Amino acid sequence: MTCAKCGRPVSSDEAGLTRKLINRGATEFYCFDCLGEMFHASREKLEDMILAFREAGCTLFL
């Protein structure tokens, strides 16, 4: 799976975050850098979001 914008490989966490922030049924995924651009957030902030979603029990981040 690769980023729809830049073509870099996308991790399962990046795919989950794409689904959480953009559309749960997304079929195109984005890497941290491209998600950060879209949402004006640093990589650290995005990783903090994943941790919070995981701790809240979100099934996108098992």
GUKE-267550 format. One record per residue: x, y, z of N, C-alpha, C, O, CB in turn; residue in one letter. Coordinates in pm, whole numbers. Glycine has a CB too. Example, Ala and Ser with C-alpha at 12.3 -4.5 7.8 and 13.67 -1.06 7.14 Angstrom:
BEGIN
- n.u / n.v / n.w / ca.u / ca.v / ca.w / c.u / c.v / c.w / o.u / o.v / o.w / cb.u / cb.v / cb.w / r
- 1319 / -569 / 780 / 1230 / -450 / 780 / 1320 / -330 / 780 / 1424 / -332 / 846 / 1131 / -447 / 905 / a
- 1285 / -225 / 708 / 1367 / -106 / 714 / 1290 / 3 / 787 / 1341 / 114 / 804 / 1408 / -60 / 572 / s
This chain:
BEGIN
- n.u / n.v / n.w / ca.u / ca.v / ca.w / c.u / c.v / c.w / o.u / o.v / o.w / cb.u / cb.v / cb.w / r
- 86 / -116 / 0 / 0 / 0 / 0 / 91 / 123 / 0 / 188 / 130 / 76 / -98 / -1 / 123 / m
- 60 / 220 / -84 / 141 / 341 / -95 / 56 / 466 / -79 / -65 / 464 / -99 / 214 / 344 / -229 / t
- 121 / 575 / -43 / 54 / 704 / -25 / -5 / 751 / -157 / 62 / 749 / -260 / 152 / 810 / 32 / c
- -130 / 793 / -154 / -199 / 840 / -274 / -141 / 971 / -326 / -160 / 1005 / -443 / -347 / 857 / -246 / a
- -71 / 1044 / -241 / -17 / 1174 / -282 / 129 / 1166 / -326 / 165 / 1220 / -431 / -31 / 1274 / -170 / k
- 214 / 1099 / -246 / 357 / 1101 / -276 / 415 / 966 / -316 / 528 / 959 / -365 / 433 / 1152 / -157 / c
- 340 / 858 / -298 / 385 / 727 / -340 / 470 / 650 / -241 / 515 / 539 / -272 / 459 / 741 / -463 / g
- 494 / 705 / -123 / 572 / 633 / -20 / 491 / 518 / 38 / 368 / 522 / 36 / 616 / 729 / 92 / r
- 559 / 417 / 91 / 486 / 308 / 159 / 408 / 362 / 279 / 454 / 453 / 348 / 584 / 196 / 204 / p
- 291 / 305 / 303 / 203 / 347 / 413 / 193 / 234 / 515 / 166 / 119 / 479 / 61 / 387 / 359 / v
- 215 / 266 / 642 / 204 / 167 / 749 / 58 / 144 / 786 / -30 / 218 / 742 / 284 / 211 / 875 / s
- 32 / 43 / 866 / -105 / 16 / 909 / -158 / 130 / 996 / -277 / 162 / 992 / -113 / -117 / 986 / s
- -71 / 193 / 1076 / -113 / 308 / 1157 / -151 / 426 / 1068 / -249 / 495 / 1095 / -2 / 349 / 1255 / d
- -74 / 450 / 962 / -106 / 559 / 870 / -237 / 531 / 798 / -317 / 622 / 777 / 8 / 579 / 767 / e
- -259 / 406 / 760 / -386 / 369 / 695 / -502 / 389 / 791 / -606 / 441 / 753 / -381 / 223 / 645 / a
- -484 / 347 / 916 / -588 / 365 / 1016 / -619 / 511 / 1041 / -735 / 550 / 1055 / -548 / 299 / 1146 / g
- -514 / 593 / 1046 / -535 / 736 / 1070 / -605 / 802 / 951 / -689 / 890 / 969 / -401 / 806 / 1097 / l
- -571 / 758 / 830 / -641 / 808 / 711 / -790 / 778 / 724 / -874 / 864 / 700 / -584 / 743 / 581 / t
- -822 / 655 / 763 / -963 / 617 / 778 / -1031 / 693 / 891 / -1149 / 728 / 880 / -974 / 467 / 804 / r
- -959 / 720 / 998 / -1017 / 791 / 1112 / -1042 / 938 / 1078 / -1147 / 993 / 1112 / -924 / 781 / 1234 / k
- -947 / 1002 / 1010 / -956 / 1146 / 985 / -1031 / 1182 / 857 / -1093 / 1289 / 850 / -820 / 1204 / 980 / l
- -1025 / 1097 / 757 / -1083 / 1132 / 627 / -1215 / 1060 / 601 / -1318 / 1124 / 579 / -984 / 1100 / 515 / i
- -1211 / 926 / 604 / -1332 / 849 / 574 / -1308 / 705 / 615 / -1210 / 644 / 573 / -1370 / 859 / 422 / n
- -1395 / 653 / 695 / -1377 / 516 / 746 / -1371 / 414 / 633 / -1309 / 308 / 648 / -1492 / 480 / 842 / r
- -1432 / 444 / 521 / -1431 / 352 / 406 / -1325 / 386 / 303 / -1335 / 341 / 188 / -1566 / 352 / 341 / g
- -1226 / 463 / 340 / -1122 / 507 / 245 / -1053 / 388 / 179 / -1029 / 285 / 242 / -1018 / 594 / 316 / a
- -1023 / 405 / 52 / -946 / 304 / -22 / -812 / 360 / -67 / -725 / 285 / -113 / -1026 / 254 / -144 / t
- -793 / 490 / -54 / -665 / 555 / -81 / -612 / 604 / 53 / -686 / 659 / 134 / -679 / 675 / -183 / e
- -483 / 582 / 76 / -425 / 613 / 205 / -312 / 714 / 191 / -257 / 733 / 82 / -374 / 485 / 272 / f
- -277 / 778 / 303 / -174 / 883 / 304 / -72 / 857 / 413 / -105 / 805 / 520 / -238 / 1021 / 322 / y
- 54 / 895 / 386 / 161 / 881 / 485 / 150 / 994 / 587 / 72 / 1088 / 570 / 301 / 883 / 415 / c
- 229 / 984 / 695 / 226 / 1087 / 800 / 254 / 1227 / 743 / 188 / 1324 / 780 / 328 / 1054 / 909 / f
- 352 / 1236 / 654 / 388 / 1368 / 601 / 272 / 1432 / 525 / 243 / 1551 / 542 / 510 / 1356 / 509 / d
- 206 / 1354 / 441 / 95 / 1408 / 362 / -28 / 1435 / 449 / -99 / 1533 / 427 / 58 / 1311 / 247 / c
- -54 / 1349 / 547 / -164 / 1375 / 641 / -135 / 1502 / 721 / -224 / 1583 / 744 / -184 / 1255 / 737 / l
- -9 / 1519 / 762 / 31 / 1639 / 835 / 7 / 1765 / 754 / -39 / 1866 / 808 / 177 / 1630 / 874 / g
- 38 / 1760 / 625 / 12 / 1875 / 537 / -138 / 1905 / 530 / -179 / 2021 / 541 / 66 / 1848 / 395 / e
- -217 / 1802 / 512 / -362 / 1820 / 497 / -426 / 1878 / 623 / -516 / 1962 / 615 / -428 / 1687 / 463 / m
- -379 / 1833 / 739 / -442 / 1873 / 865 / -358 / 1970 / 947 / -390 / 1999 / 1062 / -469 / 1751 / 947 / f
- -250 / 2022 / 886 / -163 / 2120 / 953 / -120 / 2069 / 1091 / -132 / 2139 / 1191 / -235 / 2256 / 967 / h
- -69 / 1946 / 1092 / -27 / 1883 / 1217 / 111 / 1821 / 1200 / 145 / 1773 / 1092 / -129 / 1776 / 1262 / a
- 189 / 1822 / 1305 / 322 / 1761 / 1301 / 308 / 1609 / 1310 / 204 / 1556 / 1349 / 410 / 1814 / 1416 / s
- 414 / 1540 / 1272 / 416 / 1395 / 1284 / 394 / 1353 / 1430 / 322 / 1258 / 1458 / 551 / 1337 / 1231 / r
- 456 / 1427 / 1521 / 441 / 1397 / 1664 / 294 / 1407 / 1705 / 245 / 1321 / 1779 / 526 / 1494 / 1749 / e
- 224 / 1509 / 1660 / 83 / 1527 / 1692 / 0 / 1410 / 1636 / -89 / 1359 / 1703 / 31 / 1661 / 1636 / k
- 30 / 1369 / 1513 / -42 / 1258 / 1452 / -17 / 1129 / 1530 / -110 / 1051 / 1551 / -1 / 1241 / 1305 / l
- 107 / 1106 / 1572 / 138 / 986 / 1650 / 69 / 991 / 1786 / 25 / 888 / 1837 / 290 / 973 / 1668 / e
- 59 / 1111 / 1846 / -14 / 1126 / 1972 / -162 / 1093 / 1953 / -224 / 1033 / 2040 / 2 / 1270 / 2027 / d
- -218 / 1133 / 1839 / -359 / 1104 / 1809 / -379 / 952 / 1801 / -476 / 899 / 1856 / -403 / 1172 / 1676 / m
- -288 / 883 / 1734 / -298 / 738 / 1721 / -296 / 673 / 1859 / -376 / 584 / 1887 / -184 / 682 / 1634 / i
- -206 / 717 / 1944 / -196 / 662 / 2079 / -327 / 685 / 2155 / -376 / 594 / 2222 / -79 / 726 / 2154 / l
- -382 / 805 / 2146 / -508 / 835 / 2215 / -623 / 750 / 2161 / -703 / 698 / 2238 / -541 / 984 / 2200 / a
- -630 / 736 / 2028 / -736 / 653 / 1969 / -720 / 507 / 2012 / -818 / 440 / 2042 / -734 / 663 / 1814 / f
- -595 / 459 / 2014 / -568 / 320 / 2055 / -610 / 299 / 2200 / -674 / 199 / 2233 / -417 / 286 / 2037 / r
- -574 / 393 / 2287 / -609 / 382 / 2429 / -760 / 390 / 2451 / -811 / 334 / 2548 / -540 / 492 / 2508 / e
- -830 / 460 / 2362 / -975 / 471 / 2372 / -1045 / 346 / 2315 / -1167 / 333 / 2324 / -1024 / 596 / 2298 / a
- -967 / 255 / 2259 / -1023 / 131 / 2208 / -1065 / 131 / 2063 / -1137 / 42 / 2018 / -1139 / 96 / 2288 / g
- -1021 / 231 / 1987 / -1056 / 238 / 1846 / -1001 / 115 / 1773 / -882 / 85 / 1781 / -1001 / 368 / 1781 / c
- -1087 / 44 / 1703 / -1047 / -80 / 1636 / -962 / -58 / 1512 / -912 / -154 / 1455 / -1169 / -159 / 1599 / t
- -946 / 65 / 1468 / -858 / 95 / 1354 / -711 / 85 / 1393 / -624 / 78 / 1306 / -888 / 234 / 1300 / l
- -683 / 84 / 1523 / -545 / 85 / 1571 / -519 / -28 / 1670 / -480 / -3 / 1784 / -514 / 219 / 1637 / f
- -540 / -151 / 1629 / -519 / -266 / 1717 / -374 / -308 / 1721 / -339 / -404 / 1790 / -604 / -383 / 1672 / l
